Structure formats: C-alpha cells, structure tokens
C-alpha cells in the first residue's frame, strides 16, 4: 500500500503532533507500506527573513537530531510553510496536487488542521476531484476549537471532515469533545486511532550522554533526586503552576531534590523571572533542548515526572505523549484531570491526577510522591506495564488500515 502523510509539524519543528507523524509514518513503513511524508521546508531559504533555520522558541524539546535513516521518504513544500495568507496556501495546494499525481497514494493521512485545510484547497483547485482513494483526518483536540471559531478553518477544514466516511482522534477524550461541542455529525463517524510510544523508549539508550553527564550539565548536586518536565514552554503546560507548588514545599524536602525543565518556547523568560522572584534559582534548572536520541536518558535521570497542564485559549492536551514516554522508562507522573491526560495516566495506578489550577491539591500530591520512594517505584513499574499493553504504534496502524 502507498501512503502519503501530510503534516505541517515535522522535524526540525517537532512537538506532539510532529512526533505522532514521524512514528506513525515509521509504523506503516516497517509493516511494508511505501510511505511519503510531505511537510513544510523550514530552511532559511524557504522562509526569507527568518533569523535561522528554526527559531529556538519555535519548537518544543529540540527533538531535531535524527542519526538513523528514515524507513520512509520525506518531501518538502517549496513555497514556504503556508500558514499565513490564503494566496500562499493556494500555492501549496497546487504542490500537494502534484505530489498526489506523482506518488499516486492509496491513502492520504491528514495529521493536523493546516493539512486538512490544504487538502480542501487542493480539491477546489481540481474542481472537487479527489484523486486519492482514502482520506483519513486525525484530530488531536485543540483544532476542534479552531474549526468552530477560525474563519479559514470553518471555510476549508470543515469541508473535508464533512466529506469523509470516517475521521479519527488520538484519544477517546478528543472524540467525546466532538460531541460536547455540538459536532454530532463528526462524532458519529469518529473512531479512536490512539497513540503509541517510540521503540527507543523501551530500549537501552544508545547515546553518548549518560545520566551522570546530564546531571552534571544541569548542575544537579550529588545525591539529589530529580523532578522533571519535558515540554514546550507555553502557558498551557502549567510549568508556572509547578514552580508555585515547588516554592510551597517544606525547605528540607526541597533541598533533597532538583527541578529540571527540558524544552524551549516563548515563555522561558517569564518562567525564569518566576524562579528568581520565588528564590528558587538554586533548585531549578532550565535544561534547554534535548536531542531525540537523548530523551530516554533524560527520563532516566528523574525520579518523578510532572506537568500541570490546563486549557489556555482553546488549546488542550488531547492526551500527553511525554507522560507515556516517562512511563516507558518506569517513571510515575503527577498531572491534571485535563483533556485526554487521564487516558495517559491512570490515577493511583501509574501516577497521580489533580484538578487543573488547584495548587493546594497539586502541592500536597507532589509532597506525598517526593517523600514516598516505595510509592514512586510501585507506580513506575505499573506505568511501564500499562504503556507496553495499551500504547503501541502498530496497533494504531492496524486501526487505521481496518477502514482503508
């Protein structure tokens, strides 16, 4: 089978959707399918006026290193990214049509809202002719808000979702969001594709950086335990709430731990000011980016993973990939009852969940987990077993293939 996967988020810009796109493409390719990923060209030549190939605030965790060859082909648009003027999107729609003609895919996977809108424009350029047998849109949560409120999303995104026999979501929560927001037409045709964890998180890390080297880089004192967050530094991830909770902990307990924040993003300056204002500079480190090959070791450095996500301007956590990655390394998580996170973390089984914005509950749960090593170990073991059983990319592929 020939599969064309369209994603606006793809390395070197790699967040949750970009990782989803990469791993899904690999799962199809490793099953013997011929796969092409079509994504924007983020080079400076393709985007005149940029300060560099990718602004370091533009991508979340620096998962840009990719030492091994892909089992699939990656092709880039030549007309820029196309998230701005309609005229540029119209130009990219022509490129998408040419790629469909060249590759002649049996299935087209639309991994994000921009790609869905682009395919709608591509159809308009052809006078409505599709020229691809199966079109499979996959929703991740936040785009549902944009489909109701964004002008271009309403004009072009909805057109595609109305026309396909099935559409897919990354979680059951995202599917239910369709119903709760009044999109019953889509809800009745929606199926849960799910999500998986990359194989490297189940393997012995193959990286030059050891746990001790990373601890030294982060200036973690010998003997201190590590609380970790791996995320794009934006409001929705709730890192400011973690810092507030961190400041409320007993000084003696906090002195035995160190909080490391791995990731890049526009809120770094604001978060650094919070650290300074709360007097936490000696116990908090901003670790910056981490190459993809290094991430399993990054998780190995920690004793507890934390991310207190919340809804901000319609952006939500459709599930939360980093919780699954931490679990695959036998690490428990503290998170919130927000979005699809309860599908990633079973409260009391693989971690703890607290209401979003409830800093008192979050501080109490954080203190309990930091104090109880036996509980952390128990939750970590259960988290790993749960991820192995429920979150596999080959299972995601099988659910999608069933409808092709």
Secondary structure, DSSP 8 states (H G I E B T S, - for coil): -EEEEE-S--TTS-SHHHHHHHHHHHHHHHTT-EEEEEE---STTTSTT-SSSS-TTSSSS-TT---S--SSEEEE-SS----S-HHHHHHHHHHHHHHHHHH--SEEEE-SHHHHHHHHHHHHHTTT---SSEEEEEE-SHHHHHHHH-HHIIIIIHHHHHHSS-EEESSHHHHHHHHHTT-HHHHTTEEE------GGGGS----S--HHHHHHHTT--TT-EEEEEES-SSGGG-HHHHHHHHHHS-HHHHTTEEEEEE---TTHHHHHHHHHHTT-TTTEEEEE---GGGHHHHHHT-SEEE-----BTTB--SS-HHHHHHHHTT--EEEES-TTHHHHS-BTTTEEEE-TT-HHHHHHHHHHHHH-HHHHHHHHHHHHHHHHHH--HHHHHHHHHTT-
